[in-house]
Amino acid sequence: MTLNQTTGVLTVAPNDNAQIGPYKMTVTMTTPDSGNQTYETIFITVQICVITGMVDPIIPNLDGLTQLVYATTDRVIDISTPGFVQTPACGYGLINTFTWNIPAGAPITQDTANPKNWYKLTVTTRDPKLDASYAVSLNVSSYYGGLN
């Protein structure tokens, strides 16, 4: 807790669970002839929001998705509805770590330059020797840290 001596505003900003709990605050006025006089007594409870769960994203059905060899346009696979909604809504910022498992030599690439495109893969098939089925998976580690 910090008190701004100029404005008299008391700011309560807990930064760990050790500071949670009920507090009684007494606002007093000091007078030269009567000493401290109680002006107001307030009770507050400081709580830290604890995320109890995250709503998983909807997993798209990509079974049977194909791309023709020598296709004139690349196929972009976009699963950019990640979800991961915090419950309850505490206002913490979402931090994701993505790891694509793409088989070596597959004609499949991801856009690592743009974080907004981590959910997109591009399939380019110009080499007939790459005609095959490829199993690709995305591992996502998500957590919330810091307030937005």
N, C-alpha and C positions, 0 to 999 in steps of 0.2 A: 504494500500500500504506500502510496506517495501523496503528500499534501502539497499543493501549490500555494506557497505563502502569499503570493500576490492576489490570486483569485479566490483562495479558500476552497478550491475544488479538491476533494479527496478522490483519488483514483484507486480502485481495487482491481488489480490485474494479476491473478494467481499464475505462477509459471510451473508449478508441479503439484502433485497430489498431497504433499505435506501441508499445503496451505488451505486445503478445503476444510470446511466446518462452519459452525455458527459463530457469529461475532456480535458483540454488543458494543455500540458506539454511543458515547455521551458527548454531545456538543455543549461546551460551556462558554460562558462569557465572563471574562475577568474584569472586575470593576475595582477602582482604587479604594473605595470605602467598604464594599461588601464582600470582596474576595471573589472566588469562583461561584458563579450562579449557573445551575443546570438550565440550559436553554431547550434542549431536545435530546431524547434518547431513542435510538433506532436499533433495530435488530436486522441483520442480514445473514444470509447463508451463502457462502462462496462454494460453488461447485465447478468442477471441470467436466466438460462434456466428454463422455466416453463412447466411442463407436462400438456398437455391439455386433455389427454385421455389415456385410456389403452384398448388394444385389448383383448377382452374376449377369454377364451379358448374355444376350440371346445368341446361341451358337448357330451359325448359318449352315444349311444343308448344301454342301458342295460336292456330294457324291456324284460321280458321273460327269463332272465338269470336264470338258475336253477342249483342246485347241488343235487345229489341223496343222500338219507340217506344211510349210510354205504359205501360211495364211497371210493375206495382204495387210492385216492389221494385227497388232499385238492384243492379247487378251489381258485386261486388267481385272484382277480379283480384288474386290473391295469389301472388307468386313468391318468398316469403320463405325460401327455402332457398339462401342466397347462396354457401355454400362458401368459397372462398379460404382453404384450409388451408395453412399454411406447411410447407415441407419443407426441412430437418428441423425438428422441433418445438423452436424456440428459446425460446418463451415470451414473445415480443414481442406487444404489443397491436395489434390490427388497426384501421387508420384508413381509412375509406371516404369517398369523395366521390361523390355521386350526382347525375346530371343526366338528368332525363326530357326527352325531346323529344316534346311533345304538340302537335299542330297547333292553331293559334289558332282559337278558336271551337268546339273540340270539346267535347262534353259529358263530358269525362273530367277527373278531378281526382286529385291525390295528397295524402296527409296529410303536410304539412311540419311540423306541430306536434309529432308524435311520431316521433323517429328510428327507433324499432322498426318503424314502418309505412312506411318508404321504399320497400318492395317491394310496396306495395299501391296499386292504383288503383281509383277508384270511377267507374262509368259510370252517369249519371243521364240518362234520356231522356224528357223531358216535352214537348219542343218538336218537332213533326213536321218542321219545316224543317231539323232537325239529322240527319235520316235519311240516313246516308252511311257509307262505310267510312273508317276513320281508321287510319293507320299510326303506331304509337307505339314509341319505342325508349328503352332505358335504357343510359346510359353510366356505368360505374363505374370509378373510379380507386382502387386499393387499395394500401396499403403498410403495413408493420409498423414501429412505432416505440415505443421504451420497453418495459420489461418489465412484464408483468401483475402 
